[in-house]
Amino acid sequence: MVRADLHVHTTVSDGELDPAAVPATARQAGLDAVAITDHDRIQPGLDAPVVRRDGVTVVHGIELRVDAGKQRVDLLGYGLDPTPDLEAACERIQRDRVERARAIVDCVEDRLGVTLNIEFHPGVGRPHIARAIDASDADLGYQEAFETLIGDDDPCFVSREIPTFETGRRLLAEAAAFVGLAHPLRYRDPDHALALAADLDAVELAYPYDHDADRRPVRRAIDRHGLLATGGSDAHGRRLGIAGLDAEQFERVRKRLPHPRR
C-alpha cells in the first residue's frame, strides 16, 4: 500500500493542486507523507526541509532539469534548505522558462491560427501551454498537443538553457538532505541515465510506468551503487498516491531526512 508519494507538482510550477491543499489531499489518499517537488522552483510555502501539516509529513523538494551531455535528465532534491546559489540558479532558470514559453506560444499561434489564453508567470511550462491549446479553438487536445506539436523534437518545441549535470548535482547536494535521479526508465537512454546515478544518493524506483516496464535495471543500479529507493506519482493533477513507497520503504527514506518541524 502506498503511504508516501515523493514526487508531486503544484501550481508553483505546472501542477493543478494548490500547495496549501497538498496535505489534506494526501491524507484523503491515505498517505502519511508527501514531497512537493516543483520544477526548478523552491517552494515558498515551506519554511523548513520537512514539516508536519494536517497530520501529514511534507518534504520540501525540487525537481531540477540538467544537461548530462548525451541527454537531459531530472534530479530530485529532498529535504531542501535552499542556499543562495540554488536560489540564484532557480531565478535564472525561471527567466529562461518564461522566454521559452513565449517562443513556444508564438509558434503555436502562428501555426494553428489561434490565440492562447496563458499567463507567463514563473514556473510556466509546457503543461500550461498544452492546457491552453486544449481550451482554445484548435482541434488538438492536451495529450495530442504534446505528442504532435510541443513535445521534444516537435515543430514548436523550444529547448531551455539548463545547468550541467555536475552543476545541478552540486547545487542540490549543498541544499538538500539527499539527491536522486527521477524516473530513469522514461529517458531515451535509460542505461546512460542509470549510470549517472552512481554519483547520486538515490533513484526513483516506484513510478507510474506502463505495466510492461522492466524495473530490473533500476533495482540493479540500486544494489550496485548502494542507492536509496524513492518513488512517487509525478502528480501534475489533483490525484496523489498513484505510485510511491509503502511504510517500510518510506522509513528508510525518513532516516535520511531532518526531523519534521511542526
C-alpha positions in Angstrom: 0.0 0.0 0.0 1.4 3.4 -1.0 1.9 5.6 2.1 4.4 8.1 0.7 4.2 9.9 -2.6 7.5 11.7 -3.0 7.1 13.3 -6.4 4.3 15.9 -6.5 3.9 19.1 -8.5 1.7 22.1 -7.6 0.6 25.4 -9.0 4.0 26.8 -8.1 5.2 25.1 -11.3 2.9 23.2 -13.7 0.6 21.2 -11.4 -3.1 21.8 -10.7 -3.0 21.4 -6.9 -2.5 24.4 -4.7 0.4 23.8 -2.3 -1.8 24.6 0.7 -4.2 21.8 -0.4 -1.5 19.1 -0.6 -1.5 17.8 3.0 -5.3 17.4 3.1 -5.3 15.8 -0.4 -2.5 13.5 0.7 -4.4 12.5 3.9 -7.6 11.8 1.8 -5.5 9.5 -0.4 -4.3 7.5 2.7 -0.8 8.9 2.6 1.4 9.6 5.6 4.0 11.6 3.7 4.3 13.6 0.5 7.1 15.5 -1.2 6.5 18.7 -3.1 9.0 18.7 -6.0 8.1 21.5 -8.3 10.1 22.1 -11.5 13.1 24.3 -10.9 11.3 26.2 -8.1 11.8 26.5 -4.4 8.5 26.0 -2.6 7.7 29.4 -0.9 5.1 27.9 1.5 7.6 25.5 3.2 9.9 27.2 5.8 11.8 24.0 6.7 13.2 20.9 5.0 10.4 18.8 6.5 7.2 19.9 8.2 4.1 18.4 9.6 0.8 19.7 8.2 -2.6 18.3 8.9 -1.2 15.1 10.2 1.0 14.6 7.1 4.8 14.8 6.8 5.5 17.2 4.0 9.0 17.1 2.5 10.4 20.2 0.8 11.8 19.0 -2.5 12.6 20.2 -6.0 12.9 18.6 -9.5 15.8 20.1 -11.4 16.4 19.5 -15.1 20.1 19.2 -16.0 22.1 18.6 -19.1 24.1 15.3 -18.9 25.6 15.7 -22.3 24.1 12.7 -24.1 20.6 13.6 -22.8 18.8 15.8 -20.3 17.7 14.2 -17.1 15.8 15.3 -13.9 17.3 15.4 -10.5 15.2 15.3 -7.3 16.4 17.0 -4.2 14.8 16.1 -0.9 14.8 17.9 2.5 15.6 21.2 0.9 17.2 24.1 2.8 17.8 26.5 0.0 21.2 28.1 -0.5 21.8 31.4 -2.2 23.5 29.6 -5.1 20.4 27.4 -5.6 18.0 30.4 -5.3 20.0 32.3 -7.9 20.1 29.3 -10.3 16.4 28.8 -10.0 15.8 32.5 -10.7 17.9 32.2 -13.9 16.0 29.1 -15.0 12.6 30.7 -14.4 13.6 33.7 -16.6 14.5 31.3 -19.3 11.3 29.3 -18.8 9.2 32.4 -19.4 11.2 33.3 -22.6 10.9 29.8 -23.8 7.1 29.7 -23.1 6.7 32.9 -25.1 8.6 31.4 -28.1 6.5 28.2 -28.0 3.2 30.1 -27.8 4.2 32.4 -30.7 5.0 29.3 -32.8 1.7 27.5 -31.8 -0.4 30.6 -32.5 1.2 31.2 -35.9 0.9 27.5 -36.9 -2.6 26.9 -35.7 -4.1 30.4 -36.2 -5.4 30.6 -32.7 -4.9 32.9 -29.7 -3.9 31.1 -26.5 -5.0 32.3 -23.1 -1.9 31.9 -20.9 0.0 33.8 -18.2 3.7 34.0 -18.5 4.5 33.6 -14.8 7.5 32.0 -13.1 7.1 28.2 -13.3 5.3 28.3 -16.6 5.9 25.2 -18.6 4.6 23.1 -21.5 1.7 21.6 -19.5 0.3 25.2 -19.1 0.6 25.6 -22.9 -1.0 22.2 -23.6 -3.9 23.1 -21.4 -4.2 26.5 -23.2 -4.2 24.7 -26.6 -6.9 22.3 -25.3 -9.0 25.2 -24.2 -8.6 27.1 -27.5 -10.3 26.8 -30.9 -7.5 24.5 -32.0 -8.6 20.9 -32.9 -6.0 19.5 -30.5 -6.4 18.1 -27.0 -3.9 18.2 -24.2 -2.1 14.9 -25.0 -2.2 15.4 -28.7 -0.6 18.8 -28.3 2.3 17.2 -26.5 2.5 14.3 -29.0 2.4 16.3 -32.2 3.2 20.0 -31.6 5.2 20.9 -28.4 6.9 17.7 -27.4 10.6 17.1 -27.8 11.6 17.5 -31.4 8.1 18.5 -32.5 7.5 21.6 -34.7 7.0 24.1 -31.8 9.5 22.7 -29.4 12.0 25.1 -27.9 14.9 24.0 -25.8 15.7 25.5 -22.4 19.0 26.7 -21.0 19.7 24.5 -18.0 22.6 23.6 -15.7 25.0 20.8 -16.4 24.6 17.6 -14.5 27.7 18.4 -12.4 26.5 21.9 -11.5 22.9 20.7 -10.7 24.2 17.9 -8.6 26.4 20.3 -6.7 23.7 22.8 -6.2 21.3 20.2 -4.8 23.9 18.4 -2.7 24.7 21.7 -0.9 21.0 22.4 -0.3 19.3 19.0 0.2 19.5 16.0 2.5 19.9 13.8 -0.5 19.7 13.9 -4.3 18.2 11.3 -6.6 17.5 10.5 -10.2 13.9 10.9 -11.3 12.0 8.3 -13.4 15.1 6.6 -15.0 13.1 4.5 -17.5 11.4 7.5 -19.1 14.6 8.7 -20.8 15.6 7.9 -24.3 18.7 6.1 -23.0 17.8 4.6 -19.5 21.2 2.9 -19.2 23.0 6.2 -19.6 20.7 7.8 -17.0 21.2 5.0 -14.5 25.0 5.2 -14.9 24.7 8.8 -13.7 23.1 7.5 -10.5 26.5 6.3 -9.4 27.2 9.9 -8.4 23.9 10.4 -6.6 22.3 9.2 -3.4 19.0 7.8 -4.7 17.0 6.7 -7.7 13.2 6.7 -8.3 12.1 3.1 -8.3 8.3 3.4 -7.8 6.8 5.3 -10.7 3.6 5.0 -12.8 5.3 3.5 -15.8 3.4 1.3 -18.2 2.7 -2.2 -16.9 5.3 -3.8 -19.1 8.1 -1.6 -17.9 11.1 -3.7 -16.8 12.3 -2.2 -13.4 15.1 -4.7 -13.1 17.8 -2.3 -14.4 16.8 0.2 -11.7 17.0 -2.4 -9.0 20.4 -3.5 -10.2 21.6 0.2 -10.1 20.3 0.5 -6.5 22.2 -2.7 -5.5 25.3 -1.8 -7.4 25.7 1.7 -6.1 24.1 1.3 -2.7 21.3 3.8 -3.6 18.2 4.8 -1.6 15.0 3.8 -3.5 12.5 6.6 -3.7 9.1 6.8 -5.5 6.2 8.9 -6.4 3.3 9.6 -8.8 4.8 12.6 -10.6 1.4 14.1 -10.0 0.5 17.2 -12.0 -3.2 16.8 -11.4 -5.2 16.5 -8.1 -4.8 12.8 -7.5 -2.0 11.7 -5.3 -0.7 8.2 -4.3 -0.9 6.6 -7.7 2.6 5.4 -7.1 5.0 5.7 -4.2 6.5 3.9 -1.2 5.0 1.6 1.3 5.6 2.3 5.0 8.7 0.2 5.3 10.3 1.8 2.2 9.5 5.3 3.4 11.0 4.5 6.8 14.4 4.1 5.1 13.9 7.4 3.4 12.7 9.1 6.6 16.0 8.2 8.3 17.9 10.3 5.7 15.7 13.4 6.3 15.8 16.0 9.0 13.2 15.7 11.8 9.9 17.5 10.8 9.2 21.0 12.1 5.7 21.4 13.4 
